[in-house]
Amino acid sequence: MSNAAATAPALELAGVRKSFGNTEIIRGVDLAIPRGERHAIIGPNGAGKSTLFNLISGRFPASRGAIRLNGEDITRLKPFQINRKGLSRSFQITNIFHNLSVFENLRCAVLWSLGYRYSFWHRLAGLADARLRADEVLEAIGLASRRERPAGLLTYAEQRALEIGITIAGGADVILLDEPTAGMSRSETDHVVELVRRVTAGKTLVMVEHDMGVVFNLADRISVLVYGEVLATGKPEEIRASAAVQEAYLGVIHKDAAHA
């Protein structure tokens, strides 16, 4: 890695815009996320959070602006090319191979990072390094006892843990998690928060999350996205105290909670 790349933000967005037809969804987002930071993106429904994640991971092309990973422009790259450069993401809807075992799901995720590409002549059972890495991740996500179980038979919380494992298994330095605790009970959420904290140690984490307890517990900094624009970025206590954020987003949540 060059000196310039070493000092660059892990992830940087400069003037990023995205339009679908005549409708502009992302309206000039500027954001710099340092290496090793846990960064949450929050905002009301329809704010553009999922679209922003899709732009960063290459699923959608940006209409304007630049996206840089460790100082390298990735704006026009395809998702698999971005992944190879060190960015991996999970999805709001669980995205696993239901008929494969937990171990086989993880082994699939590590093969590319270990240099096997699509060499079909390699016997998977003989790839000791892939097996070792998959088992390491299996232990890290707490699913060692489920090693041979088909992924489709896991509980919902276990499937989410597996997907987090798949996301980190390839060794990416920048991890995007989309609603990692969606649909979970409080105890399940607490478990996943500690899991995310543990398995992303030393990495850069960017997450979209609606649960404010998770956000304020886990994030080093928070960006608030409203109508496709970053309204504010700051530490959790700064975001919590911001009058503009209270009016645009947090106050709405608190009001809804009071009437629940």
MIVO-6760 format. One record per residue (C-alpha): residue in one letter; x, y, z. Coordinates in pm, 1 decimal, padded with zeros to 6 digits. Layout:
N
<sefi rest="A" east="X" north="Y" up="Z"/>
...
END
This chain:
260
<sefi rest="M" east="00000.0" north="00000.0" up="00000.0"/>
<sefi rest="S" east="00136.9" north="00343.5" up="-00093.6"/>
<sefi rest="N" east="00184.4" north="00619.9" up="00163.9"/>
<sefi rest="A" east="-00105.7" north="00812.0" up="00010.8"/>
<sefi rest="A" east="-00333.2" north="00510.4" up="00036.5"/>
<sefi rest="A" east="-00220.9" north="00441.1" up="00392.4"/>
<sefi rest="T" east="-00325.9" north="00789.0" up="00506.3"/>
<sefi rest="A" east="-00648.1" north="00805.8" up="00302.7"/>
<sefi rest="P" east="-00988.0" north="00740.3" up="00463.0"/>
<sefi rest="A" east="-01100.1" north="00379.3" up="00444.4"/>
<sefi rest="L" east="-01411.2" north="00497.6" up="00260.2"/>
<sefi rest="E" east="-01473.5" north="00837.2" up="00104.4"/>
<sefi rest="L" east="-01771.1" north="00975.2" up="-00086.5"/>
<sefi rest="A" east="-01732.6" north="01305.7" up="-00270.4"/>
<sefi rest="G" east="-02036.1" north="01477.7" up="-00422.6"/>
<sefi rest="V" east="-02212.9" north="01145.8" up="-00480.0"/>
<sefi rest="R" east="-02550.5" north="01172.0" up="-00649.9"/>
<sefi rest="K" east="-02794.1" north="00913.1" up="-00779.1"/>
<sefi rest="S" east="-03100.4" north="00968.4" up="-00992.5"/>
<sefi rest="F" east="-03357.9" north="00722.8" up="-01119.5"/>
<sefi rest="G" east="-03509.3" north="00892.1" up="-01420.9"/>
<sefi rest="N" east="-03601.7" north="01243.7" up="-01311.6"/>
<sefi rest="T" east="-03604.8" north="01153.9" up="-00942.6"/>
<sefi rest="E" east="-03287.7" north="01230.8" up="-00750.3"/>
<sefi rest="I" east="-03252.2" north="00996.9" up="-00451.8"/>
<sefi rest="I" east="-02898.0" north="01080.5" up="-00335.5"/>
<sefi rest="R" east="-02832.2" north="01453.3" up="-00353.2"/>
<sefi rest="G" east="-02463.9" north="01523.1" up="-00314.6"/>
<sefi rest="V" east="-02329.7" north="01311.4" up="-00027.0"/>
<sefi rest="D" east="-01984.2" north="01394.7" up="00108.8"/>
<sefi rest="L" east="-01853.1" north="01154.8" up="00370.9"/>
<sefi rest="A" east="-01511.0" north="01040.1" up="00492.7"/>
<sefi rest="I" east="-01481.0" north="00737.7" up="00722.0"/>
<sefi rest="P" east="-01137.8" north="00679.6" up="00880.9"/>
<sefi rest="R" east="-00979.8" north="00337.3" up="00907.4"/>
<sefi rest="G" east="-01097.4" north="00135.2" up="01202.6"/>
<sefi rest="E" east="-01404.4" north="00348.8" up="01271.6"/>
<sefi rest="R" east="-01750.2" north="00205.1" up="01339.4"/>
<sefi rest="H" east="-01982.9" north="00437.0" up="01150.1"/>
<sefi rest="A" east="-02362.6" north="00422.1" up="01152.1"/>
<sefi rest="I" east="-02589.4" north="00571.9" up="00886.6"/>
<sefi rest="I" east="-02935.6" north="00647.3" up="01016.8"/>
<sefi rest="G" east="-03239.8" north="00825.3" up="00882.6"/>
<sefi rest="P" east="-03613.9" north="00793.1" up="00825.5"/>
<sefi rest="N" east="-03761.8" north="00548.4" up="00576.6"/>
<sefi rest="G" east="-03706.7" north="00673.3" up="00224.4"/>
<sefi rest="A" east="-03398.4" north="00875.9" up="00318.8"/>
<sefi rest="G" east="-03181.4" north="00685.8" up="00068.3"/>
<sefi rest="K" east="-02980.7" north="00464.3" up="00305.5"/>
<sefi rest="S" east="-03015.5" north="00143.4" up="00103.1"/>
<sefi rest="T" east="-02946.6" north="00331.2" up="-00219.2"/>
<sefi rest="L" east="-02629.0" north="00472.3" up="-00066.3"/>
<sefi rest="F" east="-02515.1" north="00122.4" up="00034.8"/>
<sefi rest="N" east="-02588.3" north="-00000.8" up="-00318.0"/>
<sefi rest="L" east="-02376.3" north="00279.9" up="-00462.0"/>
<sefi rest="I" east="-02084.1" north="00204.5" up="-00230.4"/>
<sefi rest="S" east="-02092.8" north="-00168.9" up="-00304.5"/>
<sefi rest="G" east="-02131.6" north="-00120.2" up="-00680.8"/>
<sefi rest="R" east="-02484.5" north="-00257.6" up="-00722.1"/>
<sefi rest="F" east="-02593.8" north="00082.3" up="-00859.3"/>
<sefi rest="P" east="-02372.8" north="00318.4" up="-01062.0"/>
<sefi rest="A" east="-02344.5" north="00670.3" up="-00925.2"/>
<sefi rest="S" east="-02491.5" north="00942.7" up="-01145.6"/>
<sefi rest="R" east="-02223.6" north="01189.7" up="-01033.6"/>
<sefi rest="G" east="-01940.5" north="01212.0" up="-00783.5"/>
<sefi rest="A" east="-01668.4" north="00974.3" up="-00669.0"/>
<sefi rest="I" east="-01641.6" north="00684.9" up="-00424.1"/>
<sefi rest="R" east="-01295.6" north="00588.9" up="-00300.5"/>
<sefi rest="L" east="-01183.2" north="00282.0" up="-00105.5"/>
<sefi rest="N" east="-00849.8" north="00330.3" up="00071.5"/>
<sefi rest="G" east="-00781.5" north="00620.1" up="-00163.8"/>
<sefi rest="E" east="-00861.2" north="00423.8" up="-00482.6"/>
<sefi rest="D" east="-01152.0" north="00527.4" up="-00703.8"/>
<sefi rest="I" east="-01408.6" north="00245.0" up="-00715.6"/>
<sefi rest="T" east="-01697.1" north="00449.3" up="-00857.4"/>
<sefi rest="R" east="-01731.3" north="00253.5" up="-01181.8"/>
<sefi rest="L" east="-01626.9" north="-00089.9" up="-01060.8"/>
<sefi rest="K" east="-01856.0" north="-00392.0" up="-01045.3"/>
<sefi rest="P" east="-01950.2" north="-00543.5" up="-00707.1"/>
<sefi rest="F" east="-01710.0" north="-00839.3" up="-00740.2"/>
<sefi rest="Q" east="-01423.1" north="-00603.2" up="-00829.2"/>
<sefi rest="I" east="-01495.0" north="-00387.7" up="-00524.8"/>
<sefi rest="N" east="-01508.7" north="-00698.2" up="-00307.1"/>
<sefi rest="R" east="-01165.4" north="-00805.6" up="-00429.8"/>
<sefi rest="K" east="-01027.2" north="-00468.3" up="-00327.8"/>
<sefi rest="G" east="-01135.2" north="-00521.1" up="00032.5"/>
<sefi rest="L" east="-01500.5" north="-00424.2" up="00081.8"/>
<sefi rest="S" east="-01772.4" north="-00671.4" up="00177.5"/>
<sefi rest="R" east="-02137.8" north="-00620.2" up="00264.1"/>
<sefi rest="S" east="-02433.7" north="-00799.5" up="00412.4"/>
<sefi rest="F" east="-02795.4" north="-00744.0" up="00315.5"/>
<sefi rest="Q" east="-03111.0" north="-00653.8" up="00505.6"/>
<sefi rest="I" east="-03268.9" north="-00977.9" up="00382.6"/>
<sefi rest="T" east="-03068.5" north="-01282.9" up="00487.3"/>
<sefi rest="N" east="-02854.9" north="-01394.3" up="00193.0"/>
<sefi rest="I" east="-02720.8" north="-01747.7" up="00251.2"/>
<sefi rest="F" east="-02720.7" north="-02087.2" up="00078.3"/>
<sefi rest="H" east="-02999.6" north="-02260.8" up="00267.7"/>
<sefi rest="N" east="-02923.3" north="-02613.1" up="00143.7"/>
<sefi rest="L" east="-02551.3" north="-02598.0" up="00226.8"/>
<sefi rest="S" east="-02421.4" north="-02657.5" up="00576.2"/>
<sefi rest="V" east="-02307.1" north="-02369.5" up="00794.2"/>
<sefi rest="F" east="-01945.6" north="-02473.6" up="00732.7"/>
<sefi rest="E" east="-01994.4" north="-02498.6" up="00355.4"/>
<sefi rest="N" east="-02142.9" north="-02147.5" up="00345.9"/>
<sefi rest="L" east="-01835.0" north="-02010.8" up="00518.3"/>
<sefi rest="R" east="-01592.7" north="-02211.6" up="00304.2"/>
<sefi rest="C" east="-01752.1" north="-02069.5" up="-00011.4"/>
<sefi rest="A" east="-01691.4" north="-01721.0" up="00125.5"/>
<sefi rest="V" east="-01318.6" north="-01776.0" up="00186.2"/>
<sefi rest="L" east="-01218.6" north="-01954.0" up="-00135.5"/>
<sefi rest="W" east="-01170.0" north="-01640.9" up="-00344.8"/>
<sefi rest="S" east="-00972.9" north="-01457.2" up="-00077.9"/>
<sefi rest="L" east="-00729.0" north="-01749.8" up="-00057.6"/>
<sefi rest="G" east="-00654.5" north="-01732.8" up="-00429.3"/>
<sefi rest="Y" east="-00847.1" north="-02035.3" up="-00558.4"/>
<sefi rest="R" east="-01067.9" north="-01824.6" up="-00784.9"/>
<sefi rest="Y" east="-01288.4" north="-02063.3" up="-00983.2"/>
<sefi rest="S" east="-01044.9" north="-02353.7" up="-01017.5"/>
<sefi rest="F" east="-01292.1" north="-02639.3" up="-01029.9"/>
<sefi rest="W" east="-01015.7" north="-02901.0" up="-01043.5"/>
<sefi rest="H" east="-00927.1" north="-02838.3" up="-00678.8"/>
<sefi rest="R" east="-01092.4" north="-03090.0" up="-00444.9"/>
<sefi rest="L" east="-01262.5" north="-02877.1" up="-00179.3"/>
<sefi rest="A" east="-01207.0" north="-03135.1" up="00093.7"/>
<sefi rest="G" east="-00833.0" north="-03105.0" up="00040.4"/>
<sefi rest="L" east="-00811.1" north="-02727.6" up="00077.5"/>
<sefi rest="A" east="-00673.2" north="-02717.3" up="00431.2"/>
<sefi rest="D" east="-00630.7" north="-02339.1" up="00440.2"/>
<sefi rest="A" east="-00992.8" north="-02278.9" up="00337.6"/>
<sefi rest="R" east="-01112.4" north="-02530.5" up="00593.5"/>
<sefi rest="L" east="-00901.7" north="-02369.7" up="00867.9"/>
<sefi rest="R" east="-01023.0" north="-02018.3" up="00790.6"/>
<sefi rest="A" east="-01387.3" north="-02131.3" up="00772.5"/>
<sefi rest="D" east="-01355.1" north="-02304.8" up="01109.1"/>
<sefi rest="E" east="-01194.0" north="-01992.7" up="01260.7"/>
<sefi rest="V" east="-01490.3" north="-01782.2" up="01150.5"/>
<sefi rest="L" east="-01728.4" north="-02053.7" up="01268.5"/>
<sefi rest="E" east="-01582.0" north="-02024.9" up="01618.3"/>
<sefi rest="A" east="-01582.1" north="-01644.8" up="01605.7"/>
<sefi rest="I" east="-01956.0" north="-01625.4" up="01530.3"/>
<sefi rest="G" east="-02046.0" north="-01887.6" up="01789.3"/>
<sefi rest="L" east="-02186.5" north="-02148.3" up="01550.0"/>
<sefi rest="A" east="-01929.3" north="-02426.5" up="01590.2"/>
<sefi rest="S" east="-02198.0" north="-02656.4" up="01731.9"/>
<sefi rest="R" east="-02403.6" north="-02597.0" up="01415.1"/>
<sefi rest="R" east="-02115.0" north="-02676.0" up="01178.0"/>
<sefi rest="E" east="-02287.3" north="-02949.0" up="00975.0"/>
<sefi rest="R" east="-02642.9" north="-02820.3" up="01003.3"/>
<sefi rest="P" east="-02807.9" north="-02695.6" up="00681.1"/>
<sefi rest="A" east="-02816.3" north="-02317.6" up="00700.7"/>
<sefi rest="G" east="-03188.0" north="-02314.4" up="00625.3"/>
<sefi rest="L" east="-03256.5" north="-02493.9" up="00953.6"/>
<sefi rest="L" east="-03088.3" north="-02232.0" up="01170.7"/>
<sefi rest="T" east="-03293.5" north="-01988.9" up="01375.6"/>
<sefi rest="Y" east="-03331.9" north="-01641.7" up="01229.8"/>
<sefi rest="A" east="-03075.5" north="-01496.8" up="01471.9"/>
<sefi rest="E" east="-02830.0" north="-01775.5" up="01385.0"/>
<sefi rest="Q" east="-02879.9" north="-01707.5" up="01013.5"/>
<sefi rest="R" east="-02798.3" north="-01341.9" up="01069.6"/>
<sefi rest="A" east="-02485.1" north="-01443.4" up="01261.7"/>
<sefi rest="L" east="-02389.3" north="-01672.2" up="00973.3"/>
<sefi rest="E" east="-02435.2" north="-01391.9" up="00723.2"/>
<sefi rest="I" east="-02209.8" north="-01167.8" up="00931.2"/>
<sefi rest="G" east="-01958.2" north="-01452.5" up="00928.7"/>
<sefi rest="I" east="-01984.0" north="-01481.2" up="00549.8"/>
<sefi rest="T" east="-01930.6" north="-01105.5" up="00521.7"/>
<sefi rest="I" east="-01606.9" north="-01111.2" up="00721.9"/>
<sefi rest="A" east="-01479.5" north="-01452.2" up="00606.5"/>
<sefi rest="G" east="-01300.7" north="-01319.7" up="00299.1"/>
<sefi rest="G" east="-01084.6" north="-01089.4" up="00509.0"/>
<sefi rest="A" east="-01221.8" north="-00756.6" up="00381.7"/>
<sefi rest="D" east="-01100.4" north="-00449.2" up="00568.9"/>
<sefi rest="V" east="-01421.0" north="-00249.4" up="00514.2"/>
<sefi rest="I" east="-01746.3" north="-00415.3" up="00621.9"/>
<sefi rest="L" east="-02095.7" north="-00289.1" up="00532.2"/>
<sefi rest="L" east="-02380.3" north="-00428.1" up="00743.0"/>
<sefi rest="D" east="-02737.7" north="-00353.7" up="00640.4"/>
<sefi rest="E" east="-02980.7" north="-00377.2" up="00935.4"/>
<sefi rest="P" east="-02786.0" north="-00650.5" up="01120.0"/>
<sefi rest="T" east="-03040.7" north="-00668.7" up="01404.7"/>
<sefi rest="A" east="-03363.6" north="-00631.9" up="01205.3"/>
<sefi rest="G" east="-03645.3" north="-00853.3" up="01334.3"/>
<sefi rest="M" east="-03463.3" north="-00964.1" up="01649.9"/>
<sefi rest="S" east="-03567.0" north="-00973.5" up="02012.9"/>
<sefi rest="R" east="-03376.7" north="-00760.5" up="02263.7"/>
<sefi rest="S" east="-03165.8" north="-01052.5" up="02386.0"/>
<sefi rest="E" east="-03086.1" north="-01156.4" up="02028.0"/>
<sefi rest="T" east="-03000.0" north="-00796.6" up="01943.4"/>
<sefi rest="D" east="-02763.6" north="-00768.3" up="02240.1"/>
<sefi rest="H" east="-02590.1" north="-01088.3" up="02130.1"/>
<sefi rest="V" east="-02545.8" north="-00966.0" up="01772.1"/>
<sefi rest="V" east="-02411.8" north="-00628.2" up="01887.4"/>
<sefi rest="E" east="-02138.5" north="-00802.0" up="02085.3"/>
<sefi rest="L" east="-02073.5" north="-01034.3" up="01791.0"/>
<sefi rest="V" east="-02034.6" north="-00740.4" up="01552.1"/>
<sefi rest="R" east="-01809.9" north="-00559.2" up="01798.0"/>
<sefi rest="R" east="-01587.2" north="-00864.0" up="01830.4"/>
<sefi rest="V" east="-01557.7" north="-00977.0" up="01468.2"/>
<sefi rest="T" east="-01503.7" north="-00626.7" up="01324.5"/>
<sefi rest="A" east="-01228.7" north="-00531.0" up="01569.5"/>
<sefi rest="G" east="-00953.3" north="-00360.5" up="01372.0"/>
<sefi rest="K" east="-01173.5" north="-00325.1" up="01064.6"/>
<sefi rest="T" east="-01379.4" north="-00035.4" up="00932.2"/>
<sefi rest="L" east="-01750.7" north="-00090.9" up="00988.8"/>
<sefi rest="V" east="-02029.4" north="00099.5" up="00814.6"/>
<sefi rest="M" east="-02381.6" north="00000.5" up="00912.9"/>
<sefi rest="V" east="-02736.9" north="00101.9" up="00839.8"/>
<sefi rest="E" east="-02948.8" north="00043.6" up="01149.7"/>
<sefi rest="H" east="-03288.8" north="00157.7" up="01277.3"/>
<sefi rest="D" east="-03244.5" north="00046.9" up="01638.2"/>
<sefi rest="M" east="-03110.5" north="00355.6" up="01813.2"/>
<sefi rest="G" east="-02996.3" north="00148.4" up="02110.4"/>
<sefi rest="V" east="-02769.4" north="-00046.6" up="01876.1"/>
<sefi rest="V" east="-02649.1" north="00267.7" up="01700.8"/>
<sefi rest="F" east="-02557.4" north="00460.5" up="02015.1"/>
<sefi rest="N" east="-02401.3" north="00152.1" up="02173.6"/>
<sefi rest="L" east="-02186.9" north="00047.5" up="01878.5"/>
<sefi rest="A" east="-02100.6" north="00346.4" up="01659.4"/>
<sefi rest="D" east="-01799.5" north="00574.6" up="01701.0"/>
<sefi rest="R" east="-01966.0" north="00828.1" up="01472.4"/>
<sefi rest="I" east="-02308.5" north="00862.2" up="01315.2"/>
<sefi rest="S" east="-02427.3" north="01023.2" up="00992.7"/>
<sefi rest="V" east="-02791.4" north="01123.6" up="00958.7"/>
<sefi rest="L" east="-02929.9" north="01094.3" up="00606.5"/>
<sefi rest="V" east="-03249.6" north="01285.7" up="00527.8"/>
<sefi rest="Y" east="-03395.5" north="01314.7" up="00176.5"/>
<sefi rest="G" east="-03071.7" north="01193.3" up="00020.0"/>
<sefi rest="E" east="-02847.0" north="01442.2" up="00199.6"/>
<sefi rest="V" east="-02625.1" north="01414.2" up="00507.6"/>
<sefi rest="L" east="-02790.3" north="01637.5" up="00765.2"/>
<sefi rest="A" east="-02523.7" north="01585.7" up="01031.7"/>
<sefi rest="T" east="-02221.9" north="01371.4" up="01116.0"/>
<sefi rest="G" east="-02074.3" north="01342.6" up="01462.4"/>
<sefi rest="K" east="-02013.6" north="01137.2" up="01772.8"/>
<sefi rest="P" east="-02320.4" north="00973.0" up="01930.3"/>
<sefi rest="E" east="-02351.4" north="01238.7" up="02201.0"/>
<sefi rest="E" east="-02331.4" north="01515.9" up="01938.8"/>
<sefi rest="I" east="-02602.2" north="01355.6" up="01725.7"/>
<sefi rest="R" east="-02822.6" north="01295.6" up="02029.5"/>
<sefi rest="A" east="-02792.9" north="01663.0" up="02129.7"/>
<sefi rest="S" east="-02843.7" north="01808.8" up="01781.0"/>
<sefi rest="A" east="-03163.4" north="02012.9" up="01755.0"/>
<sefi rest="A" east="-03169.7" north="01968.1" up="01376.8"/>
<sefi rest="V" east="-03142.6" north="01590.4" up="01408.5"/>
<sefi rest="Q" east="-03406.9" north="01583.4" up="01682.4"/>
<sefi rest="E" east="-03647.2" north="01771.4" up="01459.6"/>
<sefi rest="A" east="-03573.8" north="01574.6" up="01143.8"/>
<sefi rest="Y" east="-03543.7" north="01223.4" up="01280.7"/>
<sefi rest="L" east="-03481.5" north="01136.7" up="01645.2"/>
<sefi rest="G" east="-03769.7" north="01345.8" up="01771.8"/>
<sefi rest="V" east="-04006.8" north="01156.8" up="01543.1"/>
<sefi rest="I" east="-03885.8" north="00825.6" up="01687.0"/>
<sefi rest="H" east="-03924.4" north="00945.6" up="02044.1"/>
<sefi rest="K" east="-04273.2" north="01081.0" up="01974.2"/>
<sefi rest="D" east="-04382.9" north="00753.8" up="01815.6"/>
<sefi rest="A" east="-04242.3" north="00559.9" up="02109.6"/>
<sefi rest="A" east="-04432.5" north="00778.9" up="02355.4"/>
<sefi rest="H" east="-04762.0" north="00701.4" up="02183.4"/>
<sefi rest="A" east="-04694.8" north="00331.0" up="02142.6"/>
END
